[in-house]
Amino acid sequence: MSDENTQPPTDDQPTEQTPVDPADDDSQPVADDALATTEANWKRAVADLQNYRRQAEEDKQQFARFASEKAVLAVLPALDSLQRASAHVPAELAETEFVKGIAATQTQLEQGLASFGVAKIDSSAGVMADPARHQAIGTGPGEQGSIIECFEDGYELGGKVIRLAKVRTGDGSEAA
């Protein structure tokens, strides 16, 4: 044997290679499948991330609404007390500074709640009672289903009823 055949080829010596026909290459479909799988996994991961971000934002907003609702519900009894006190002020005390201060505090509290999106439910006499907004706790002479008296105001927060108005409704009989 000669040394010529046992030596590995060098850069200046040509090597014999057989041409590769791409049609005969079995690795191409495997690579295409792997690429398609990787792309599908990537798209799924991106979609999952977008869904997670959306859900996290919705959870954050829902928590804020829930926290606001709890705070408003905790304050409403104080507003009710101020309203009841204002409604029962004797005429001779109506112009005192103390009573004016109570009225100013009530107004300030109502404005503060309104700034958070709290709105009073209309429970005026003559308005038809709506079971989704009014709780009838009694009946009396008057037009069937209309409000004849409001005992406690109801409130909405951002369009959602957070406390029903407690009312007395007409039973369809005429007042005596």
C-alpha positions in Angstrom: 0.0 0.0 0.0 1.2 3.4 -0.7 1.3 6.3 1.7 -0.9 8.2 -0.7 -4.0 6.2 0.1 -3.6 6.2 3.9 -3.2 9.9 4.4 -6.2 12.0 5.1 -6.9 14.6 2.3 -5.6 18.1 2.9 -7.1 21.3 1.8 -5.1 21.4 -1.4 -6.1 17.9 -2.4 -9.6 17.5 -3.9 -11.9 15.0 -2.2 -14.5 12.9 -3.9 -18.0 13.5 -2.7 -21.1 12.1 -4.1 -23.8 14.7 -4.9 -26.7 14.8 -2.5 -30.2 14.8 -4.0 -32.6 16.9 -1.8 -35.4 14.6 -2.8 -33.6 11.6 -1.3 -33.0 13.4 2.0 -35.4 12.0 4.7 -34.4 14.5 7.3 -36.2 17.4 5.7 -39.8 16.3 6.6 -38.6 15.7 10.2 -37.1 19.2 10.3 -40.3 20.7 8.9 -42.4 18.8 11.5 -40.1 20.0 14.3 -40.3 23.6 13.1 -44.1 23.4 12.8 -44.3 21.9 16.4 -42.0 24.6 17.8 -44.0 27.3 16.0 -47.3 25.9 17.4 -45.9 25.7 20.9 -44.6 29.3 20.6 -48.0 30.6 19.5 -49.7 28.7 22.3 -47.3 30.1 24.8 -47.9 33.7 23.5 -51.7 33.1 23.7 -51.4 31.8 27.2 -49.4 34.8 28.3 -51.9 37.2 26.7 -54.8 35.3 28.5 -52.9 35.4 31.8 -52.3 39.2 31.5 -56.0 39.8 30.6 -57.2 37.6 33.5 -54.8 39.3 35.9 -56.1 42.7 34.9 -59.7 41.6 35.3 -58.9 40.1 38.7 -57.2 43.4 39.8 -60.3 45.4 38.7 -62.7 43.0 40.3 -60.7 43.2 43.6 -60.8 47.0 43.4 -64.6 47.0 42.9 -65.0 44.6 45.7 -62.9 46.6 48.0 -64.8 49.8 47.1 -68.1 48.1 47.6 -67.1 46.9 51.1 -65.9 50.4 52.0 -69.1 52.0 50.8 -71.2 49.5 52.6 -69.3 50.3 55.8 -69.9 54.0 55.4 -73.6 53.9 54.4 -75.0 53.4 58.0 -73.3 56.6 59.1 -74.9 58.4 56.2 -78.3 56.9 57.2 -77.8 58.2 60.7 -77.0 61.7 59.5 -80.1 61.6 57.3 -82.3 60.5 60.1 -80.9 63.1 62.4 -81.4 65.9 59.8 -85.0 64.8 59.3 -85.8 65.1 63.0 -84.3 68.4 63.9 -86.7 70.6 65.9 -87.6 73.9 64.0 -86.2 76.0 66.8 -82.7 74.4 66.4 -82.7 74.3 62.5 -80.6 77.5 62.2 -77.9 76.7 64.8 -74.3 76.2 63.8 -74.3 72.7 65.2 -77.2 71.6 62.9 -75.6 73.4 60.0 -72.4 71.5 60.7 -74.3 68.2 60.7 -75.9 69.1 57.4 -72.5 70.1 55.9 -71.0 66.8 57.0 -73.9 64.9 55.4 -73.5 66.8 52.1 -69.7 66.2 52.2 -70.2 62.5 52.7 -72.8 62.2 49.9 -70.4 64.1 47.5 -67.5 61.9 48.5 -69.5 58.7 47.8 -70.7 60.2 44.5 -67.1 60.8 43.5 -66.5 57.0 43.8 -69.5 56.3 41.5 -72.1 55.7 44.3 -75.6 56.8 43.3 -78.8 56.8 45.3 -81.7 54.6 43.9 -84.8 56.6 43.2 -87.3 55.7 45.8 -89.6 58.7 45.7 -93.3 58.4 46.4 -95.2 57.4 43.3 -92.3 55.6 41.6 -93.1 52.0 40.7 -91.2 49.6 42.9 -88.6 47.4 41.1 -87.7 44.2 42.9 -84.1 44.4 41.6 -83.7 47.8 43.3 -86.4 48.0 46.0 -87.2 45.8 48.9 -90.9 46.1 49.9 -91.1 45.7 53.7 -94.7 46.6 54.0 -97.8 47.7 52.1 -100.4 50.3 52.6 -103.2 52.2 50.8 -102.0 53.5 47.4 -101.5 52.6 43.8 -100.7 48.9 43.4 -96.9 48.4 43.3 -95.9 52.1 43.6 -93.7 53.4 46.4 -95.6 55.2 49.1 -92.8 55.6 51.7 -89.0 55.0 51.8 -87.5 53.8 55.0 -83.9 53.4 53.9 -82.3 54.6 50.7 -80.8 52.1 48.3 -77.5 52.7 46.5 -75.7 51.6 43.3 -72.0 51.5 42.7 -71.0 51.7 39.1 -74.4 50.6 38.0 -74.5 47.6 40.3 -77.0 47.6 43.2 -75.1 47.3 46.4 -78.0 47.9 48.8 -81.7 47.7 48.0 -84.0 50.6 49.1 -86.4 49.6 51.8 -89.8 50.8 50.9 -93.5 50.5 51.6 -95.6 49.9 48.5 -99.2 50.5 47.6 -101.6 47.5 47.9 -104.2 48.9 45.5 -106.6 50.1 48.1 -107.6 53.7 48.5 -106.5 55.8 51.4 -109.2 56.3 54.1 
